[in-house]
Amino acid sequence: MLKKNKPQVLIFILLNLFFSINSFSQKSLYAGIEIGRRAIKVSVLDVNNIKKADYKILYFWTERINFAEHIDKTGELTQDDIDRTSTIVVDQLKKIRAEYKMPEENIFLVAAPLFTSARNIDVLRNKITSQINKDVEILNVNEEAKTLVKGAIPPVDYANAFLLDIGAQTTKGGYIDELKDDKLEFIPLELNFGTMTLTDAVQKTVVNQNQVNDMSVYQEKSFDFNSVLLKKVKEMFDKNPLLSKKEKMYLSGGAVWAFATLYYNENVKEHYVALSKEDVINYDAILKNNFTKFTTLAKTNKEAARVLTTYDQKYLISANNILLSCLESIPDLEKKKIYFVKEGQTIWLISYIADRSKKVNTNF
């Protein structure tokens, strides 16, 4: 009987083997849908080695919705925000489930800390959950810096690096200190200046507000304000002497994305882009003295165009003033390697994956 059905049995075994291998391979796939301050971002990753942050981006999709502006104005999400967001999340999750067939526990839905201040956030969460049977987790603002560090720095470098993320409102990050018995301690870093808040602070120093949009006036006031900025940055580093022992510095956020995109003007495939203080200084000179170089570049370069639709010249100058001030204040900078975390949209997702990995110690 066995001999008679040998071809069918062989086919059955091969099919079982194929589906077993296929099922096993899906365990390396992870997906994240983030409802951020100004956009919804969707990522699917194939993770080869989480300790080295070795992964491929299989899928990325985004749509801009300015949730922050709407919540700031009224304290809640608009009905259009709720309808559009629920439709997008449901459609994207269906697509991920159908095309990638990964374990359900490998799919994460999160919303930015901003959404805790929206009075009607539960309306959105309930609308999504009722359709896909999956809740939306709101990221903890108190854990934000720790999440950034866990996701931006490759776990293999946790003990030997620190992170700074230059955002719109603040600059935050931190580092990890190794204690006894394989225990770790997270030390946060924070500067109360970001791209937007620094620009606002500089503009308030313009005596004649009719001149607030005059670039020559703004540059003059921005230059004068640098002494205040440098003092604040230096205070942050002076409070953290352990930073001088770290050999690597990782940078993320819009300010560094703008610099890397406009200055290097190439599609860098690596997740981490090496950069130097000299390059940042040269970029600074172009920003302030030859800005037409970037506006010309944006006519043929889509990524450059995206930078200039996100930031005007004033914001770019403020962003780079923060970046340059940080580089100038870091002890023993010449001995350190500096990297831009290119895939900023995946930082929180990598952090979640690291938390769930038995190979990574994230108990800090």
C-alpha positions, 0 to 999 in steps of 0.5 A: 500500500505504501509503495503504491501511494509513494508518489502521493506520500512524497508530494505530501511530505514536500508540501508539509516541508515547504509550508513548515519552512515558509511558516518559520520564515514568517517569524522574522517578519514584523509590521508597525503602523504608527499614528504620528503627530503629522502622519500615519506611517506603515512599515514591514521589516524582515529582521535577520539579526536584531542585535546588529540592527540587521534588517530589510524594509520590505514595505513602507507607506505614509500619508500626511495628516496634521493631527498635532495642529487639530489637537492643539486647536480644539483639544480633540481629533476632527471627525475627518481625522477619525474617519480617515485614520480608521479607514487607513489603519484597517486597509493597511492591516488587511494588506499586511495580513494578506501579503505577509502572513506573519504571526499576529503578535508581530504586528504593532499599532501605536499612536504618538504620546500627543494623542493622550491630550485628545479628548476623543481618542477612545472614539478612534481606538474603538472604531479601529478595534471593532473592525480589526480586533486589535488595540492601538497602544499610545506611546508613553511620553515618559518612556519616549527617550528610552524607546528612541535609544532602544530602537535607534542604537543597534543593541550591540552598541548599547553600552558604547554609544549615546543618542540625540534625536533633534525633534521639532519641540525638544532634543532628547535621547540618552545612553545606557550605563552598565552596572553590576550583575548584567544590570543596566541603567538608562540615563536620559538626555534632554535639551529644551530646544528643537527646530521649531522652538528654537526658531520661535525663540530667535524670532521673538528677539527681533525688535521690529516684528515687521522684519521677522521674515527678513532672512538677513535679520533672522540670520543676524539674530540667529547668530546672536542667539547661538551663545544661549543655545551653546550654553544650554547644550554644554550644560547638558553634556557637563551633567553627563561625564560618562558621555566622554567614554562612549565611542559612538554617537547616533543622531536622529530626527528631522534636522539630521535627515535634512542635512544628510539629504541635502548635503550628501545628495545621494540615496544611501542604502545603509540604515546608518550613515557616517557623517563628520563635523566638517561636513556639517560646517560646510552644509551650514555655510551653504544654508546661510550663503548659497541656499539657491543650491538646495532649491535648484537641487529640489527641482530634480531630487524628490527627497530634497524637495520633500525636505524643502516642503517640510522646512523653510530656510529659517527652520533649516538654519535652526535645525543645523544650529542645534546639530552643530552646537551638539557636535561642538560641545561633545567631549573628545569628538575627534575620537568618536564615530558619528552616525545618522539613523536614516530609517527614523520611521522604524525606530519605535518598531525596532525598539518593540522587537528588541524588547521581545527578543531573548538575545537583547537585554533591554531591562533598563 
